Amino acid sequence: MKDRFIELYQHFITRPGADKLLSWLETTDFFEAPASTRFHLARPGGLVEHSIHVYHRLRDLYVSERQRAEDQAFIDLLNGEEETIAICGLLHDICKANFYAVEMRNRKNEQGQWEKYPFYVVNDQLPYGHGEKSVYIISGFMKLTREEAMAIRWHMGFSDNDFKAGGFSVGNAFEKFPLALLTHMADLQATYMDEPRDDA
């Protein structure tokens, strides 16, 4: 999955600073980290796998919306939109780099004996939120468009802590920036359709 991520990244994301961001990712655990502690893709490499799934889902959604809106056969994405889709899909969860740690717990095995097993815990080294942290990290290396920043910031949709605290920003963002809504939808599709829980 790492090779596929890098292939997509280098092919589509070419703006100034993209190479430095990829080099930074290589210094983190991004390519070995899970996507979650115990839900979707809670295993080594789950984060990069999830990122690729979201990229593909987002591209499919974007193409579908372009076809419907323009009412003509889709030929190719124009004006750098492939880069935008790659940035939002591949990098929306960059905030999870260096985010998880492994601890040991006890459980009984099939023979009824206690054994230690590893499990993931959150060990946030940069407590800056979720989507906003991804925007912050990316922006330290390369410039995002306003639409890209909004899409990444609000990719959690109505699960975002701002909404849970009574804020209305996510709804406003979805109204003003359709890419934000599509990125959230792609994240949901990837999580619930492409990544069934191992214990399901």
N, C-alpha and C positions, 0 to 999 in steps of 0.2 A: 504493500500500500504506500509506503514511503516513496518508492520510485515513481508510482503513478501520480502522487500528489506533486512531486517535484516536476514531473513532466508537464502536467497541466499548468502549474504555477509559472514555469519558465516560458511556456508557449504563449500564455495569455496575459500575464502580468509583467509589463515591461516598463512602466513609468519610473522616473528617477527615484532611487531609494529601494526599489523592489529587491535588488540583489542583496542589499545590506540586511533587509528584513529576513530574507531566506537564510542568510548566513547566521543571523541571530537565532532563528528557529532551530538551526542545527546545534546550537549550544545549549538548548533547553531539552526537556523531556517530551516535547510535543509529539514526536513520532513514536514514542513508547507509552504515552499516557493513556488511561482509559477515557471514555467519553463521559462516564459518571461513576459514582461510588458503588451503586448496586442496581441501577436500572438499565438503560440501554448501553450496550457495548462496554460493560464494566469489566474490561480485560485489557491486557497490554496491546497497544496499537489501536484501541477503540476510537480514540479522538481523531486520528488522521482518517480512519475509515468513515467515521461520521461526517467529517468535513467534505470528503469526496462525495458521499451520498447527497449531502445538502447541495453541493455544486450541481450535480446532475438533475436533482429535483427542481432547483431554481431555474436552470436553463430550460427544462421542459415547460415549466409554468410560464416563463417569459415568452418563449416561442409561441405557446398556445394563445397567450393574451395578445401578442403582436398580430397573429393571424386573424383573430376574432376582431380586433380593433380596426385593422386595415382591410379586412375582407378580401385578401388576395393571397396567392401562394407565397409561402415564406421561402426566400432564397438564402439570405445570409443576414446576420446581425451587422448593423452598420454603426459608424461613428464611435467605435471603441466600446460598444456595449458588451462585447464578449469579455473585455477586461473587467468591467464593472461586475458582471455575473461571477467571474472567477474570484474577484476580491471578496464579494459578499458571501459566496458559498464556501470558499476554501478557508477564509480567515475570520468568519463570524465568531468562532469559539477559541480564538487565539488566546483569550483570557485564561484558558485552562492549562496553558503551558506553565510548568512549575507550580501547579495548583494542588495536586494530589500527593499523598504519601502512603506508604504501605505499613500497616501494623499487624500484629499477630493476635488472634483470638483463639479461645478454646472451644471445641465442639466434640460431640460423641460421633465416632465413626459407625459403620454398619455393624461392627462387632460389639458396640457399646462401650468402647474404650475412648478416653479423652485423647484428643490430638490437637496440635496447634495448626492453624491455617491462616494464610495471609488475607487481608481485606484492605480495601482502599478507604482512606479518610481524607477530608479536606484539610489542607495545610496551606492556606492562602498567604503567599509571600508579598502580595501587593493588593491589599484590601481596598479596591477602588470600584467595586460593583461588578457587574457582569458584562452586558453589552457595552456600557460606557468604558469599561476597562479594555475591551478589545479595540475600540476606537482610539483610546489613549495610546496603546502600544503601537498600533499600526501608524498612527500619526507621528510617532517619534522617528519613523524611518521614511515614510512617503506620504504625500498629500492625498487625502480623500476628497471626493466631491461631496457636496452637502447631502445628496441623495444616498450615496454609499454610506456616509456616516450615520444617517438616519436609519437605514436598513440594518446595519450592524448593531447600532445602539438598541433598537427596538425588536430584535429578532425573537425575543422571548414572548412578545405579544402581551396578552393579558395575564400572564404568569409573572410578569416583571414586578419587582418590589414596589416601584412607583405606583402602579395601578392598585396593588394590594393595599397600599397606604392611602388610597383615595384620589390619586392623581388621574388626570385625563390626558396626559401627554401622548400616551401610546395611541389612543384613538385619533387624536389630532394628527399624529405622524402618519398613520395609515391613510387618512383622508388626503393629506398633502403630498405624500410620497408613496405611490403605488409599489415601488420596489421594496419598501419596508414590509408591506403586507405580504408580498410574494415571498420574501425571505423568511418571514415567520411561517408561512404555509409550507415552504420547502423544508424547514426545520422540523415541523410537525410530521410531515410525510416521511421524512427520513427516519425519525425516531420511532414512529408507530407502525410504519409499513415495511421499512427496509431492515429494521434492527430489533427483532423480537428479543425479549429478555431470555437469557439462557435458562432461567428457572421457570419459564412460562409453560 
